[in-house]
Amino acid sequence: FKIKKMIFTTKYANQNLIKTSFLNYLLYLVSSPIVFISKTLGFSPNNLTILSIVSCALSSFFLLNYSFKTYVCFFIFSLLLDYSDGPLARMTNKVSSSKLNFDHLSDLFKIFLLSLCLCLLHNNKILFIVAFSFIFLMLFNEIIRGKIDSQNIKSQKSFIETKLKTRLNPSLTILIQQVYNTFFIFHGHSLILFLFMPISEDFAIIGLLYFSFLSFKSVLINIYKQNV
C-alpha cells in the first residue's frame, strides 16, 4: 500500500491545475507512475519531452496509415508523457525559468502536426480552413502572451475569483471553476479530443472549431490584460 501511495501521487503536479480541473487531476494521477519510473531510471524532463514528440510523430504516422488503434495507443502515451515531464522537473529540481521552454515549444509542434494529419486524413477543404484558423489564433495568442511576459504584467484574477466567490456558496463556486477550467480553457486535457477527430470529418471540424473558439477567447483576454 505504501509503494502504491508513493507511485500514484499528485504531489509534484501543477497544484493550480489539479485543484481547478478534475481532468487535469486524473491525467496527472494516471501519469505519475511514469514520473516514478523515469526518476528511478535517471531520465531528465527533456528526455520525456523528446519521447513525447517521438510518440506523437508515430501516432501521426499510424493515423495517416489508417491504423487507428495504434494511433490511439501512441497518442495516449504521448499525452501522459506531457503530464510527466513537469512533475519530474519539480521532483528533481530542474524546473526551467524560461517562459518559452522546450516543453512548451514541443506542445505547439505536436498540436500543429496532429491538426495537419487530420486535414490530410479527411482531405476536406473546410477542415483545412478551420485548422489554419486554429493554428493562426494559437500562434497569435502565443505572441501576445510573450509580450505580456516581457512586460511583467501580472495576471488578473478570474471573474469567478473576484465576483462569484463573494456571491455564491463555496461548493457552487468550485463546481463553476471545474466546468470553466475543464471546458473553456485550452490546456493539455483539451487534446483528448484528438482521439475522436479521426472518426469523421464532422468530428474533426467541430473539434478544431472548438479549439479555435478557446484560442480566440484567450486572445481577447490577453489583449485585455495588455491594455489594462
C-alpha positions as CSV (number, residue, x, y, z in Angstrom):
1,F,0.0,0.0,0.0
2,K,2.8,2.4,0.8
3,I,4.5,1.7,-2.5
4,K,1.2,2.3,-4.4
5,K,0.7,5.6,-2.5
6,M,4.2,6.7,-3.3
7,I,3.9,5.9,-7.0
8,F,0.3,7.2,-7.6
9,T,0.7,10.7,-6.3
10,T,0.0,14.3,-7.5
11,K,2.5,15.8,-5.0
12,Y,4.7,17.2,-7.8
13,A,1.9,18.1,-10.2
14,N,0.9,21.7,-11.0
15,Q,-1.3,22.2,-8.0
16,N,-3.3,25.1,-9.5
17,L,-4.3,22.8,-12.4
18,I,-5.4,19.8,-10.3
19,K,-7.4,21.9,-8.0
20,T,-9.4,23.6,-10.7
21,S,-9.9,20.8,-13.2
22,F,-10.8,17.2,-12.5
23,L,-9.4,16.0,-15.9
24,N,-6.0,17.5,-15.1
25,Y,-6.1,15.8,-11.8
26,L,-6.9,12.4,-13.4
27,L,-4.2,12.8,-16.1
28,Y,-1.5,13.8,-13.5
29,L,-2.5,10.9,-11.3
30,V,-2.5,8.3,-14.1
31,S,0.8,9.6,-15.4
32,S,2.5,9.6,-12.0
33,P,4.0,6.1,-12.4
34,I,5.9,7.3,-15.4
35,V,7.4,10.0,-13.3
36,F,8.4,7.5,-10.6
37,I,9.9,5.1,-13.2
38,S,11.7,8.0,-15.0
39,K,13.2,9.2,-11.8
40,T,14.4,5.6,-11.0
41,L,16.0,5.2,-14.4
42,G,17.7,8.6,-14.3
43,F,15.7,10.2,-17.1
44,S,15.6,14.0,-17.4
45,P,12.4,16.1,-18.0
46,N,13.7,16.8,-21.5
47,N,14.1,13.1,-22.2
48,L,10.4,12.7,-21.5
49,T,9.6,15.6,-23.7
50,I,11.6,14.1,-26.6
51,L,9.8,10.7,-26.1
52,S,6.5,12.6,-26.2
53,I,7.4,14.2,-29.5
54,V,8.5,10.8,-30.9
55,S,5.4,9.1,-29.7
56,C,3.2,11.9,-31.2
57,A,5.0,11.6,-34.5
58,L,4.5,7.8,-34.5
59,S,0.8,8.3,-33.7
60,S,0.5,10.7,-36.7
61,F,2.2,8.1,-38.9
62,F,-0.2,5.4,-37.9
63,L,-3.2,7.8,-38.3
64,L,-2.3,8.5,-41.9
65,N,-1.9,4.8,-42.5
66,Y,-5.4,4.1,-41.0
67,S,-4.1,2.1,-38.1
68,F,-6.4,3.9,-35.6
69,K,-5.9,1.5,-32.6
70,T,-2.1,2.0,-32.8
71,Y,-2.7,5.8,-33.3
72,V,-4.7,5.8,-30.1
73,C,-2.1,3.9,-28.1
74,F,0.8,6.2,-29.1
75,F,-1.3,9.3,-28.7
76,I,-2.3,8.4,-25.2
77,F,1.3,7.6,-24.3
78,S,2.4,11.0,-25.7
79,L,-0.3,12.8,-23.7
80,L,0.7,11.0,-20.5
81,L,4.3,12.0,-21.1
82,D,3.2,15.6,-21.4
83,Y,1.8,15.3,-17.9
84,S,5.0,13.6,-16.6
85,D,7.9,15.9,-17.6
86,G,6.6,18.8,-15.4
87,P,6.3,16.7,-12.2
88,L,9.7,15.1,-12.9
89,A,11.2,18.6,-13.3
90,R,9.8,19.6,-9.9
91,M,10.8,16.3,-8.3
92,T,14.4,16.7,-9.5
93,N,14.5,20.5,-9.1
94,K,15.1,21.0,-12.8
95,V,12.3,23.5,-13.5
96,S,13.1,25.9,-16.3
97,S,12.8,29.6,-15.7
98,S,12.3,30.3,-19.4
99,K,8.8,31.3,-20.4
100,L,9.2,29.8,-23.9
101,N,10.9,26.5,-22.9
102,F,11.4,23.3,-24.8
103,D,8.4,21.6,-23.4
104,H,6.1,24.4,-24.5
105,L,7.6,24.5,-28.0
106,S,7.1,20.8,-28.3
107,D,3.4,21.1,-27.4
108,L,2.9,23.7,-30.2
109,F,4.7,21.4,-32.6
110,K,2.6,18.4,-31.7
111,I,-0.7,20.3,-32.0
112,F,0.3,21.6,-35.4
113,L,1.4,18.1,-36.5
114,L,-1.9,16.4,-35.4
115,S,-4.0,19.1,-37.0
116,L,-2.2,18.8,-40.2
117,C,-2.5,15.0,-40.2
118,L,-6.3,15.3,-39.6
119,C,-6.5,17.5,-42.6
120,L,-4.6,15.1,-44.8
121,L,-6.6,12.1,-43.4
122,H,-10.0,13.6,-44.2
123,N,-8.9,15.7,-47.2
124,N,-11.6,18.3,-46.6
125,K,-11.3,21.9,-47.7
126,I,-13.4,23.3,-44.8
127,L,-11.3,21.3,-42.4
128,F,-8.1,22.9,-43.8
129,I,-9.6,26.4,-43.4
130,V,-10.7,25.6,-39.8
131,A,-7.3,24.1,-38.9
132,F,-5.4,27.1,-40.4
133,S,-7.6,29.5,-38.4
134,F,-7.0,27.5,-35.2
135,I,-3.2,27.4,-35.7
136,F,-3.1,31.1,-36.6
137,L,-5.1,32.1,-33.4
138,M,-3.0,29.8,-31.3
139,L,0.3,31.3,-32.5
140,F,-1.1,34.8,-32.4
141,N,-2.0,34.2,-28.7
142,E,1.5,33.0,-28.0
143,I,2.9,36.2,-29.4
144,I,0.6,38.3,-27.2
145,R,1.5,36.1,-24.2
146,G,5.1,36.7,-24.9
147,K,4.6,40.4,-24.8
148,I,2.7,40.2,-21.6
149,D,5.5,38.2,-20.0
150,S,8.2,40.6,-21.3
151,Q,6.3,43.5,-19.7
152,N,5.9,41.6,-16.5
153,I,2.1,42.1,-16.5
154,K,0.6,40.3,-13.5
155,S,-2.2,38.0,-14.4
156,Q,-5.6,39.3,-13.4
157,K,-7.8,37.2,-11.1
158,S,-10.6,35.4,-12.8
159,F,-14.1,36.6,-12.8
160,I,-15.1,33.7,-10.6
161,E,-12.5,34.6,-8.0
162,T,-13.3,38.3,-7.9
163,K,-17.1,38.2,-8.3
164,L,-18.7,34.8,-7.8
165,K,-16.6,33.8,-4.8
166,T,-18.2,36.6,-2.8
167,R,-21.7,35.9,-4.0
168,L,-22.1,32.2,-4.2
169,N,-21.6,29.4,-1.7
170,P,-18.1,27.7,-1.9
171,S,-19.4,24.4,-3.3
172,L,-21.1,26.1,-6.2
173,T,-18.1,28.3,-6.9
174,I,-15.9,25.2,-7.0
175,L,-18.3,23.5,-9.4
176,I,-18.3,26.5,-11.7
177,Q,-14.5,26.6,-11.6
178,Q,-14.3,23.0,-12.5
179,V,-16.6,23.4,-15.5
180,Y,-14.9,26.6,-16.7
181,N,-11.3,25.3,-16.4
182,T,-12.1,22.0,-18.0
183,F,-14.2,23.1,-20.9
184,F,-13.4,26.7,-21.5
185,I,-9.6,26.8,-21.2
186,F,-7.3,25.3,-23.8
187,H,-4.8,23.1,-22.0
188,G,-3.3,19.6,-22.2
189,H,-6.5,17.9,-21.3
190,S,-8.2,19.5,-24.2
191,L,-6.1,17.4,-26.6
192,I,-8.1,14.3,-25.6
193,L,-10.5,15.5,-28.4
194,F,-7.8,14.4,-30.9
195,L,-8.8,10.8,-30.0
196,F,-12.2,11.3,-31.6
197,M,-11.5,13.6,-34.5
198,P,-10.3,10.8,-36.9
199,I,-13.8,9.2,-36.6
200,S,-15.3,11.5,-39.2
201,E,-14.8,14.9,-41.0
202,D,-17.6,16.4,-38.9
203,F,-15.9,15.4,-35.6
204,A,-12.7,16.9,-36.8
205,I,-14.3,20.2,-37.9
206,I,-16.3,20.5,-34.7
207,G,-13.2,19.7,-32.6
208,L,-11.0,22.3,-34.4
209,L,-13.7,24.9,-34.3
210,Y,-13.9,24.3,-30.5
211,F,-10.1,24.8,-30.3
212,S,-10.4,27.9,-32.4
213,F,-13.0,29.3,-30.1
214,L,-10.9,28.7,-27.0
215,S,-7.8,30.2,-28.7
216,F,-9.9,33.3,-29.8
217,K,-11.1,33.7,-26.2
218,S,-7.5,33.6,-24.9
219,V,-6.5,36.2,-27.5
220,L,-9.2,38.6,-26.3
221,I,-8.4,38.0,-22.6
222,N,-4.6,38.6,-23.2
223,I,-5.3,41.7,-25.3
224,Y,-7.4,43.0,-22.4
225,K,-4.6,42.2,-19.9
226,Q,-2.1,44.1,-22.1
227,N,-4.3,47.2,-22.2
228,V,-5.4,47.3,-18.6
